[in-house]
């Protein structure tokens, strides 16, 4: 007389297989999203260009064009310039504002008046709750 073999019913076995499949999918999805998010965030930046025009013998006007290359809003918080002696000083704003909120992809232009020996403009901004700077040469 053979013994009675008991196993899982087909319904219970199917439910267990579906549960493991869903759990595996969630784990793979979370891993992929974390990896992709960090890789995508590394390419974000504030895109800046600066054009110099002469004002007088001691000062120049600098047009600074900025484009928000982040996928989140950023806030421009200030403008400084760097002299040959590496001194950083607040730049005088002729046109525009130092406190501007930019949505992703938005362009903003400001005109600054700086000494003619200024070598670079430093833009201070906040992105993702971090205080950041972007420096652009005005050669």
DRENTOR-236315 format. One line per field, with one value per residue (C-alpha): residue in three letters; y, x, z. Coordinates in nm, 4 decimals, padded with zeros to 6 digits. Each point is the difference from the previous one (the first is absolute). Layout:
REM residues N
rest	c(Ala / ...) $
v	c(Y / ...) $
u	c(X / ...) $
w	c(Z / ...) $
***
This chain:
REM residues 139
rest	c(Unk / Unk / Unk / Unk / Unk / Unk / Unk / Unk / Unk / Unk / Unk / Unk / Unk / Unk / Unk / Unk / Unk / Unk / Unk / Unk / Unk / Unk / Unk / Unk / Unk / Unk / Unk / Unk / Unk / Unk / Unk / Unk / Unk / Unk / Unk / Unk / Unk / Unk / Unk / Unk / Unk / Unk / Unk / Unk / Unk / Unk / Unk / Unk / Unk / Unk / Unk / Unk / Unk / Unk / Unk / Unk / Unk / Unk / Unk / Unk / Unk / Unk / Unk / Unk / Unk / Unk / Unk / Unk / Unk / Unk / Unk / Unk / Unk / Unk / Unk / Unk / Unk / Unk / Unk / Unk / Unk / Unk / Unk / Unk / Unk / Unk / Unk / Unk / Unk / Unk / Unk / Unk / Unk / Unk / Unk / Unk / Unk / Unk / Unk / Unk / Unk / Unk / Unk / Unk / Unk / Unk / Unk / Unk / Unk / Unk / Unk / Unk / Unk / Unk / Unk / Unk / Unk / Unk / Unk / Unk / Unk / Unk / Unk / Unk / Unk / Unk / Unk / Unk / Unk / Unk / Unk / Unk / Unk / Unk / Unk / Unk / Unk / Unk / Unk) $
v	c(00.0000 / 00.3166 / 00.3026 / 00.3040 / 00.2758 / 00.3450 / 00.3147 / 00.3531 / 00.0475 / 00.1511 / 00.3214 / 00.0586 / -00.0796 / 00.2510 / 00.2740 / -00.0599 / 00.0170 / 00.3242 / 00.1523 / -00.0864 / 00.1390 / 00.3306 / 00.0258 / -00.0637 / 00.2633 / 00.2579 / -00.0670 / 00.0331 / 00.3186 / 00.1661 / -00.0836 / 00.1331 / 00.3237 / 00.0780 / -00.0647 / 00.2004 / 00.2921 / 00.0468 / -00.0239 / 00.2535 / 00.2456 / 00.0024 / 00.1654 / 00.2957 / 00.3418 / 00.3718 / 00.0896 / 00.3410 / 00.2288 / 00.3526 / 00.2753 / 00.3075 / 00.3539 / 00.3021 / 00.2681 / 00.2345 / -00.0251 / -00.1699 / -00.1992 / -00.2424 / -00.1187 / -00.3762 / -00.1683 / -00.3329 / -00.2491 / -00.2949 / -00.3044 / -00.2339 / -00.3422 / -00.1697 / -00.1983 / 00.2054 / 00.3690 / 00.1914 / 00.3394 / 00.2442 / 00.1633 / 00.2301 / 00.1129 / 00.0609 / 00.0665 / -00.1173 / 00.2325 / -00.1018 / 00.0040 / -00.2623 / 00.2425 / -00.0776 / 00.2989 / 00.0548 / 00.1084 / 00.3086 / -00.1026 / 00.2384 / -00.2030 / -00.3015 / -00.1301 / -00.2161 / -00.1989 / -00.1801 / -00.3353 / -00.1905 / -00.2955 / -00.2812 / 00.1170 / 00.3688 / 00.2643 / 00.3121 / 00.2911 / 00.2542 / 00.2884 / 00.0741 / 00.2920 / -00.1212 / 00.1345 / -00.0398 / -00.2325 / -00.2513 / -00.3467 / -00.2007 / 00.0231 / -00.2301 / -00.0787 / -00.1278 / -00.2095 / -00.2614 / -00.3321 / -00.2983 / 00.1794 / 00.0413 / 00.3277 / -00.0189 / 00.2292 / 00.0121 / 00.1999 / 00.1373 / 00.1755 / 00.3425 / 00.0146) $
u	c(00.0000 / 00.1476 / -00.0064 / -00.1953 / 00.2208 / -00.1166 / 00.1361 / -00.1052 / -00.3157 / 00.0496 / -00.1773 / 00.2307 / 00.3091 / -00.1105 / -00.0585 / 00.3445 / 00.1678 / -00.1818 / 00.1005 / 00.3681 / -00.0153 / -00.1508 / 00.2523 / 00.2906 / -00.1362 / -00.0243 / 00.3581 / 00.1332 / -00.2065 / 00.1305 / 00.3602 / -00.0416 / -00.1678 / 00.2708 / 00.2782 / -00.1664 / -00.0911 / 00.3575 / 00.1345 / -00.2525 / 00.0611 / 00.3729 / -00.0662 / -00.1918 / 00.1629 / -00.0555 / 00.1003 / 00.1711 / 00.1594 / 00.1368 / 00.0603 / 00.2082 / -00.0618 / 00.2141 / -00.1610 / 00.2911 / 00.3744 / -00.0461 / -00.3239 / -00.1711 / -00.3560 / -00.0421 / -00.3125 / -00.0464 / -00.2401 / -00.1108 / -00.2110 / -00.1330 / 00.1322 / -00.1491 / -00.3230 / -00.1123 / -00.0378 / 00.3116 / 00.0396 / 00.2720 / 00.1246 / 00.2850 / 00.2755 / 00.3662 / 00.3099 / 00.3586 / 00.2962 / 00.3585 / 00.0866 / -00.2748 / -00.2143 / -00.3713 / -00.2337 / -00.3730 / -00.0751 / -00.2140 / -00.3215 / -00.1039 / -00.2912 / -00.1660 / -00.0274 / 00.2183 / -00.2943 / -00.1672 / -00.1778 / 00.0541 / -00.2108 / 00.1733 / 00.1151 / -00.0668 / 00.2471 / 00.0901 / 00.2268 / 00.1599 / 00.2353 / 00.2775 / 00.2419 / 00.3433 / 00.3588 / 00.1804 / 00.2573 / -00.2679 / 00.0838 / -00.3127 / -00.3574 / -00.1182 / -00.3725 / -00.1347 / -00.3157 / -00.2014 / -00.1038 / -00.1434 / 00.0555 / 00.3726 / 00.1905 / 00.1994 / 00.2147 / 00.0784 / 00.2991 / 00.0311 / 00.3076 / -00.0498 / 00.3460) $
w	c(00.0000 / -00.1107 / 00.2198 / -00.0915 / -00.1362 / 00.0765 / -00.1565 / -00.0688 / -00.1904 / -00.3464 / 00.1104 / 00.2987 / -00.2091 / -00.2656 / 00.2606 / 00.1519 / -00.3444 / -00.0839 / 00.3362 / -00.0558 / -00.3533 / 00.1189 / 00.2850 / -00.2387 / -00.2404 / 00.2792 / 00.1101 / -00.3561 / -00.0555 / 00.3198 / -00.0872 / -00.3544 / 00.1164 / 00.2573 / -00.2501 / -00.2769 / 00.2273 / 00.1201 / -00.3547 / -00.1297 / 00.2849 / -00.0735 / -00.3376 / 00.1440 / -00.0015 / -00.0371 / -00.3562 / -00.0044 / -00.2571 / 00.0425 / -00.2553 / 00.0829 / -00.1338 / 00.0884 / 00.2162 / 00.0789 / 00.0752 / 00.3351 / -00.0329 / -00.2389 / -00.0463 / 00.0045 / -00.1333 / 00.1766 / -00.1619 / 00.2127 / -00.0831 / 00.2680 / -00.1028 / 00.3069 / 00.0066 / 00.2987 / 00.0795 / 00.0982 / 00.1668 / -00.1050 / 00.3221 / -00.1006 / -00.2353 / 00.0826 / -00.2069 / 00.0373 / -00.0565 / -00.0915 / 00.3701 / 00.0531 / 00.1972 / -00.0194 / 00.0210 / -00.0522 / -00.3549 / -00.0636 / -00.1767 / -00.2781 / -00.1350 / 00.1609 / 00.3531 / 00.2233 / 00.1410 / -00.2882 / -00.0036 / -00.3271 / -00.1103 / -00.1921 / -00.3430 / 00.0738 / -00.1196 / 00.1992 / -00.0896 / 00.2321 / -00.0775 / 00.2490 / 00.0353 / 00.1140 / -00.0030 / -00.3329 / 00.1632 / 00.1099 / -00.1318 / 00.0835 / 00.1218 / 00.2802 / 00.0101 / 00.3318 / -00.0098 / 00.1879 / -00.1518 / 00.1870 / 00.3347 / -00.0703 / -00.0319 / -00.3234 / -00.2181 / -00.3706 / -00.1260 / -00.3523 / -00.1420 / -00.1599 / -00.1651) $
***
